[in-house]
Amino acid sequence: MKLSLPFFNKPPLVAVVRLSGAIGMSGRSSLNDASLAPVFEKAFRKGKPAAVALEINSPGGSPVQSSLIGARIRRLSDELEVPVIAFVEDVAASGGYWLAAAADEIWADDSSVVGSIGVISSGFGAHVFLARQGLERRVHTAGKSKSMLDPFSPQKEDDVARLKVLLGDIHENFINHVKRRRGDKLDSAAELFTGEIWLAKRATELGLIDGIAHLKPKLKERFGDKVRTRRYGVRRPFWSRFGAELTQDAFAGIEERAAYARFGL
């Protein structure tokens, strides 16, 4: 005879990991694989969760860190057989969409910005300013490409050509990731990989996301009204709020703000 004890029959548990901020930048709020590794380990393993939910609000950033974080999510999901559901807030663009695509499902708000499947490199040229100030740039290298795209020297066509090859290869990696994760859901007739962005309704039609929904209602719909959630995030030491860390965060905040501004946010 099997006894059923009410306090042993707990409702399903969903671990929630918030991924908010630019990816791979220098500030404390920046997302990177090293700091998120222990967070994901706990989220996927503690309490035998029925699923892991990702709250994503990111304009993108480092393609390498995006790839590392996304790969870690997939490894843990496949190893432990725990599905992953992504919920987009303001934006999941560029590297932010890379993270969303690591999930098994992607849901967003009506006004969420999604996409920007492309790669960008930006800089400045100051050689004219230096010349006007009577300053001479002196650079000595071993290796003809070592000073590629030096902002204090005139731009060289060969340097730009080499950069475009690098950007093209990274873009191809991004495209392959999206195709691998979204598969037949994608609209094969649409131009999805131009760096364009869309709101959630159009992104759903294109197959970039699965639909419009918010975290709590969707989890209740999927796992029942009594579904439990447990949140996980990176813990910052108290001393990191002061001194050099504070100054570094101020500069990183400006950089991150500029990243969001590209999407009107």
Salt bridges, closest charged atoms under 4 A:
ASP33 OD1 - ARG72 NE 2.75
GLU41 OE1 - ARG45 NE 2.63
GLU55 OE1 - ARG18 NH1 3.48
GLU55 OE1 - ARG231 NH1 2.77
ASP78 OD1 - ARG74 NH2 2.93
GLU79 OE2 - ARG45 NH2 3.29
GLU89 OE2 - ARG18 NH1 2.75
ASP104 OD1 - ARG74 NH1 3.51
ASP104 OD1 - ARG181 NH2 3.45
GLU105 OE1 - ARG222 NH2 2.85
ASP109 OD1 - HIS214 NE2 2.74
GLU136 OE1 - ARG138 NH2 3.45
ASP150 OD2 - ARG137 NE 2.95
ASP159 OD1 - ARG162 NH2 2.56
GLU205 OE1 - ARG202 NH1 3.10
ASP210 OD2 - ARG182 NH1 3.01
ASP210 OD1 - LYS185 NZ 2.88
GLU221 OE2 - LYS218 NZ 3.14
ASP249 OD2 - ARG28 NE 2.27
